[in-house]
Amino acid sequence: MIDERTEILINRKLDGELTEEDTLELNKLLIRNPDARALLEDCTTLDEQTSEVIEAVCCEQAERPSAAEVSTWSVRPFQRWYSLSLIGAVAAAIAFGILLSKNTANLVGQSPQQSLGTNSRLVTNAGMPADTNDPRGNEAVADAAAPQPGGLTPIARIPLDGPRHQTESLDRDVFGVWDQQSRSLYILEANKPPTSVESVKFNY
Amino acid sequence: MKPVELEVEYDPHQPVVEAIQAGDAHAMAELMQAQGRWVRGVVFGVLGRVAEVDDVCQKVWIKVWRECRQLTDSSRWKPWLYQIARRAAIDELRANRRRRRLGTPSADAIALADLLPASDLSGPDRQAGLKEEHQALLAAIAALPPLYREPLVLKHVEGWSYAEIGEVLGLPRDTVETRLVRARRLLRGALAERA
C-alpha cells in the first residue's frame, strides 16, 4: 500500500525537487517498502515514455518563418481599421459638404415661402420706411395690405411680443424669415448668388 | 569597504522582446526559435490534440508580433506569451467543439506516427508495438483534464522547476506539485485499464 506522502516523494525525485531531508526519508521508505520500489520503477518508466511522446509533439521541426516573412505580418489590424475609418470620415465630410451646398442653393433659388416651416412668416423690407418705430405699436413690420414700390410684396404681418422697437437701415434688398419657435428673425439677402448670402440673426 | 555581491537576475530574452517591440523581425524569428518548444507544449497542453498544434502556434506568433507593444513590462514577457498561447488554444477548442468527433485517436495516431523517429534497434514488430504504446499514452495524455495536462507538458518539454511552471501558469509551487502528482496518477490508472 502506497500512501500519499510516498507518492509525493517519488514525484519529487522524478522532477529533481527533493531536498536533503526528502531524500533521506524516501531512501528509508524504499528500503522498507517493496511496493514503493515498484512504484518508483513504474513511474520512472512512465515518465520516460511521457517525455518521448511530448517531445515528439513539441519538438516537431515545423517550418519556422524567416525574418523576411515575419515582416510581412506587419499589416496590423490597427492600421487597417485606421485606414478604413479615415476613408469613412473623408467620405462623410464630402457627402455632408454636397448636402450643405444643395440645401444652400435651394434656399436661395426657391421662393422664400417654400423654404419656410409652418411656424415661420416672411417679411420684406423692400419699400419699408427706415424707421420701424411705427405709431401703430407692436405691428412694426410692413403691412401685408399693399405691394411696395420695391417690387417685393410683403407676405405677412408680424406681430411682435412686447414693447420692442428695432430700427435698422439696410442698403440691400433683403427678406426676413421669422421663426416662431425660437422667436428669431433671420434676414436674408434676396436675388443674389448663393456665395454671397448672408444670414443675420436677431433675437427678439 | 567590503565589496557587496549583488545577485541580479538576468533574462537573456528580455532584450529580444524589446527589439521585437521596436519592430525587429530578426528578433522575432529568434524568439520563435528559442521559445517555440514550450509554446507548442502550452498549446498541446490545452488542446490535447496534436493535429491542430501547428495552426494554433502560427496564430500565436502572429498575435505576438502584432500585439507586442501592448506589453508594458518587458520583464513579464513569459507569462504574457503564455496567456496568448493559452487563449489561442482555448479559442481553437471552442471553434472545433462542434466539428470534433468524440475520441479521435486515429487522427492523432497518424500525426504521432509521422512525428516519432523509427527505432533502429528493433524489428518491425517491436516498432509497431512501441508506436502502439505511445499512441495509448498520447490518448491518455489527451484525456487528462487541461488542469493537469498543462503542468505535465511544461514539465516534460522544458524541464522547468515547480516554481518556474508556477510563474508561467500563475500558480503557487505547491499547487503545481499537486497537479503533477495527480496527472501521473491518472496516467497510471488509464494505462492500467487499457492493459
Interface residues (C-beta under 8 A of the other chain):
Chain A: E7 I8 N11 R12 D15 G16 E17 D42 C43 L46 D47 Q49 T50 S51 E52 V53 I54 E55 A56 V57 C58 C59 E60 A62 R64 P65 S66 A67 A68 V70 S71 W73 S74 R76 P77
Chain B: G23 A25 H26 M28 A29 M32 Q33 G36 R37 W38 R40 G41 F44 V50 V53 D54 C57 W61 I62 W65 R66 L112 L115 L116 E133 H134 L137 L138 I141 L152 V153 K155 H156 V157 S161 Y162 E177 L180 V181 R184 R185 L187 R188 L191
